[in-house]
């Protein structure tokens, strides 16, 4: 096939913006014609191509949900909802709580501050800007278009502020870890990738991939989604006070000879698989190394028992690289571990110490892929239960950072082996991350956005 037409691809798919502020405005379509007018008004502002080529300009992208497509009449000329439903596997269903390991406080009944449902979300306008003034101006532009179109804005905040992310301490997460280091290399222009990159068909709909089938796979619906991507939009609360308290209480058990602050950093590194400056444990297991902080060229082949990097560390579960899969998953994933493209930004103010201030803070994440079940949902299942590889002695363990202790049958014990053959096990008594909301979206091509805006 021909090289990817970047003029037809929204920028959110092709790369992460380096702007320090993001905002996500959620809307419900009340009238079909109004929704189409809303898209038409915003289309001239939609950003396309590589974000790096856009410089300091504000970035605006639009994603649409299944219910949003129906409300916009997107399938009116293609046989309607019944014809489309059979083509859009899983996308036409609400988020699957079982696959998300969404139990206890993370159950869907608690999402979006109980102010609306995931199925109420029709359109999300994603903004990325370089200043508060730009944020004000672009938000005003979007809200004016929404008012003219009689769109209903959905707000999680009682104060009326849309979901807004701001870079924390140099693009770090609230738990202190440097973010945005590991991104898959993608060959955007060839069906058969070169240089060890992943095929574009893993992430861009309408292109072949040896790793996953993507749906819809037959016209007219395959043409409709071409040059787009499926996206899981997630709002994740992070309990910083509980995390800091966990480090203080458990670090001396793991590293009794280290000063308290150093022991806490050591435990935090073991939980993530990287030191908080980004240094991979596989490249520097004993201390951070500024020269290695942004490196991603490592594997776990010479660490089969997790001495350097614990088997259940976050990055080792999320992408175990060449670690063996069990027999079932070898068949399901012949190309190796599933990957997604992740975009995100922390939201809420910084918190230091162990006293929770009751203020909402966490991470807004967007996870892009061609196959929701085999990529996004699979990673979420594995983070919530480590039963996908024979290397895990504990087949019911969890990622120690994002695990949900309320999920039935899973263990919140985190084992950290040492070189002398002993292991230290720490138990998470409070979940550090809680799902605040999940919306399944289509990030359409520019052509599809124009067509929906014009006539559905």
Residue pairs with C-beta under 8 A, 6 or more apart in sequence:
1 191
1 207
1 208
3 188
3 189
3 190
4 188
4 189
4 200
4 204
4 207
4 227
5 227
6 14
6 48
6 49
6 50
6 188
7 48
7 49
7 446
8 48
8 227
8 445
8 446
8 447
9 48
9 49
9 204
9 227
9 228
9 445
9 446
10 46
10 47
10 48
10 61
10 62
10 228
10 443
10 444
10 445
10 446
11 17
11 47
11 48
11 49
11 50
11 51
11 54
11 59
11 61
12 47
12 51
12 59
12 61
12 126
12 343
12 366
12 368
12 443
13 203
13 204
13 228
13 229
13 341
13 368
13 443
14 49
14 50
14 51
14 188
15 50
15 51
15 52
16 51
16 180
16 183
16 343
17 51
17 59
17 128
17 343
18 51
18 52
19 56
19 58
19 59
19 128
19 129
19 130
20 130
20 166
20 167
20 171
21 128
21 129
21 130
21 131
21 132
21 134
21 135
21 164
21 165
21 166
21 167
21 345
22 126
22 127
22 128
22 129
22 164
22 165
22 166
22 345
22 364
23 126
23 127
23 129
23 135
23 138
23 139
23 162
23 163
23 164
23 165
24 124
24 125
24 126
24 127
24 162
24 163
24 164
24 233
24 364
25 124
25 125
25 127
25 139
25 142
25 143
25 146
25 153
25 162
25 163
26 121
26 123
26 124
26 153
26 154
26 155
26 162
26 163
26 439
27 38
27 121
27 122
27 123
27 124
27 125
27 146
27 151
27 152
27 153
27 154
28 71
28 116
28 120
28 121
28 122
28 123
28 151
28 152
28 154
29 35
29 38
29 68
29 71
29 72
29 122
29 123
29 151
30 150
30 151
30 152
31 149
31 150
32 71
32 72
32 73
32 456
34 149
34 150
34 151
35 68
35 71
35 72
35 122
35 123
35 149
35 151
36 72
36 73
36 452
36 453
36 454
36 456
37 148
37 149
37 453
38 123
38 145
38 146
38 148
38 149
38 151
39 62
39 72
39 123
39 449
39 452
39 453
40 453
40 454
41 145
41 148
41 149
42 60
42 62
42 125
42 142
42 145
43 446
43 449
43 450
43 453
45 60
45 138
45 141
46 60
46 61
46 62
46 446
46 449
47 54
47 57
47 58
47 59
47 60
47 61
48 446
51 59
51 128
56 130
58 127
58 128
58 129
58 130
58 134
58 138
59 126
59 127
59 128
59 129
60 125
60 126
60 127
60 138
60 142
61 125
61 126
61 443
62 123
62 124
62 125
62 126
62 443
62 444
62 449
63 123
63 124
63 126
63 231
63 233
63 441
63 442
63 443
63 444
64 72
64 74
64 122
64 123
64 441
64 442
64 444
64 452
65 119
65 121
65 122
65 123
65 124
65 439
65 440
65 441
65 442
66 88
66 91
66 92
66 93
66 440
66 442
67 119
67 120
67 121
67 122
68 121
68 122
68 123
69 75
69 84
69 442
69 452
70 81
71 122
72 122
72 452
72 456
73 456
74 224
74 452
74 456
75 81
75 83
75 84
75 456
76 456
77 455
77 456
78 84
78 220
78 221
78 224
84 92
84 221
85 92
87 215
87 216
87 217
87 218
87 221
87 222
88 215
88 216
88 221
89 215
89 372
89 373
90 96
90 215
90 372
90 373
90 377
90 440
91 215
91 230
91 372
91 440
91 442
93 440
94 108
94 117
94 118
94 119
94 440
95 102
95 108
95 118
95 232
95 438
95 439
95 440
96 377
97 103
97 107
97 108
99 373
99 377
99 380
99 381
100 106
100 377
100 380
100 384
100 435
100 438
101 380
101 381
101 383
101 384
101 385
101 403
101 404
101 407
101 410
102 108
102 404
102 435
102 438
103 404
103 406
103 407
103 408
104 404
104 405
104 406
104 407
104 431
105 406
105 431
105 434
106 404
106 406
106 431
106 434
106 435
108 117
108 118
108 438
110 436
111 117
111 118
111 235
111 435
111 436
111 437
111 438
112 118
112 154
112 156
112 235
112 436
112 437
113 156
113 157
113 158
113 436
115 154
115 155
115 156
116 154
118 437
118 438
118 439
118 440
120 154
121 154
121 439
123 151
124 233
124 439
124 441
125 142
126 366
127 135
127 138
127 139
127 142
129 135
129 138
135 164
139 162
143 153
146 153
153 162
155 161
155 162
156 163
156 235
156 436
156 437
157 163
163 235
163 347
163 364
164 347
165 344
165 345
165 346
165 347
165 363
165 364
166 345
166 346
166 347
167 345
167 346
168 174
168 346
168 350
169 176
169 350
170 178
171 178
171 179
171 180
172 178
172 179
172 276
172 346
173 179
173 238
173 346
173 363
174 238
174 240
174 346
174 348
174 350
174 351
174 361
174 362
174 363
175 238
175 240
175 243
175 268
175 276
175 401
175 432
176 268
176 276
177 268
177 272
177 274
177 276
177 278
178 274
178 276
178 277
178 278
178 293
179 344
179 346
181 274
181 278
181 293
181 294
181 296
182 296
182 315
182 319
183 341
183 342
184 197
184 198
184 202
184 339
184 341
185 195
185 196
185 197
185 198
186 193
186 197
186 198
186 199
186 200
186 202
186 203
186 341
187 193
187 194
187 195
187 197
187 198
187 199
187 200
188 200
188 204
189 200
190 199
190 200
191 199
191 200
191 201
191 207
191 208
192 199
193 199
193 200
198 211
198 339
199 207
199 208
199 209
199 210
199 211
200 207
200 209
201 207
201 208
201 209
201 211
201 212
201 214
201 370
202 209
202 211
202 212
202 339
202 369
202 370
202 375
203 229
203 340
203 341
203 368
203 369
203 370
204 227
204 228
204 229
204 370
205 214
205 222
205 225
205 226
205 227
205 228
205 229
205 230
205 370
206 214
206 222
206 223
206 225
206 226
206 227
206 228
209 370
210 334
210 335
211 333
211 334
211 335
211 338
212 338
212 370
212 371
212 374
212 375
213 371
214 370
214 371
215 371
216 222
216 224
216 225
224 448
224 451
225 442
225 444
225 445
225 448
226 445
226 447
226 448
227 445
227 446
227 447
227 448
228 442
228 443
228 444
228 445
228 448
229 341
229 368
229 369
229 370
229 442
229 443
230 368
230 369
230 370
230 371
230 372
230 376
230 440
230 441
230 442
230 443
231 366
231 367
231 368
231 369
231 440
231 441
231 442
231 443
232 365
232 366
232 367
232 372
232 376
232 438
232 439
232 440
232 441
233 364
233 365
233 366
233 437
233 438
233 439
233 440
233 441
234 363
234 364
234 365
234 366
234 367
234 435
234 437
234 438
235 347
235 362
235 363
235 364
235 365
235 435
235 436
235 437
235 438
236 362
236 363
236 364
236 365
236 402
236 433
236 434
236 435
236 436
237 360
237 361
237 362
237 433
237 434
237 435
237 436
238 361
238 362
238 363
238 432
238 433
239 356
239 430
239 431
239 432
239 433
239 434
240 351
240 356
240 361
241 351
241 353
241 354
241 355
241 356
242 356
242 430
242 431
242 432
243 432
244 352
244 353
244 354
245 354
246 426
246 428
246 430
246 432
247 264
247 267
247 268
248 260
248 264
248 354
250 267
250 426
251 258
251 260
251 263
251 264
251 266
251 267
252 260
252 263
253 424
253 426
254 263
254 266
254 267
254 270
254 416
254 424
254 426
255 262
255 263
255 266
255 267
256 263
258 266
265 275
265 276
265 288
267 416
267 426
268 275
268 276
269 275
269 276
269 281
269 288
270 281
270 309
270 310
270 313
270 416
271 310
271 313
271 314
271 400
271 401
271 414
272 313
272 314
272 315
272 401
273 280
273 281
273 282
273 309
273 310
273 313
273 314
273 315
273 316
274 280
274 281
274 315
275 281
275 284
275 287
275 288
275 293
276 288
277 288
277 290
277 293
278 293
278 294
279 288
279 289
279 290
279 292
279 293
279 295
280 292
280 295
280 296
280 298
280 309
280 315
281 308
281 309
281 313
282 298
282 299
282 300
282 303
282 308
282 309
283 289
283 292
283 295
283 298
284 292
285 307
285 308
285 309
298 321
299 321
299 322
300 309
300 316
300 320
300 321
300 322
300 323
301 322
303 309
304 391
305 311
305 417
306 312
306 313
306 316
306 415
306 416
306 417
307 417
307 418
307 419
309 315
309 316
310 316
310 414
310 415
310 416
310 417
311 386
311 391
311 392
311 393
311 415
312 386
312 392
312 394
312 397
312 398
312 399
312 400
312 414
312 415
313 399
313 400
314 383
314 399
314 400
314 401
314 402
316 323
317 382
317 383
317 386
317 399
318 379
318 382
318 383
318 399
319 337
319 339
320 337
320 389
321 336
321 337
322 336
323 337
323 389
323 391
324 330
324 389
324 390
324 391
325 333
325 336
325 337
325 388
325 389
326 387
326 388
326 389
326 390
329 388
329 389
332 374
333 374
333 378
338 369
338 374
338 375
338 378
338 379
339 369
339 375
340 367
340 368
340 369
340 375
340 376
340 379
341 367
341 368
341 369
342 365
342 366
342 367
342 368
343 365
343 366
343 368
344 363
344 364
344 365
344 366
345 363
345 364
346 361
346 362
346 363
346 364
347 360
347 361
347 362
347 363
347 364
348 359
348 360
348 361
348 362
349 359
349 361
350 361
351 357
351 359
351 361
362 433
362 434
362 436
367 376
368 443
369 375
369 376
372 440
381 388
382 388
383 398
383 399
383 402
383 403
384 398
384 399
384 402
384 403
384 404
384 407
384 410
385 395
385 396
385 397
385 398
385 407
385 409
385 410
386 392
386 394
386 395
386 396
386 397
386 398
386 399
387 395
387 396
393 415
394 411
394 413
394 415
396 409
396 410
396 411
397 410
397 411
397 413
397 414
397 415
398 404
398 405
398 407
398 410
398 411
398 412
400 412
400 414
400 426
400 428
401 432
401 433
402 432
402 433
403 410
403 412
403 428
403 431
404 410
404 431
405 412
405 428
405 429
405 431
406 431
412 427
412 428
412 429
413 425
413 426
413 427
414 425
414 426
414 427
414 428
415 423
415 424
415 425
416 423
416 424
416 425
416 426
417 423
418 424
444 452
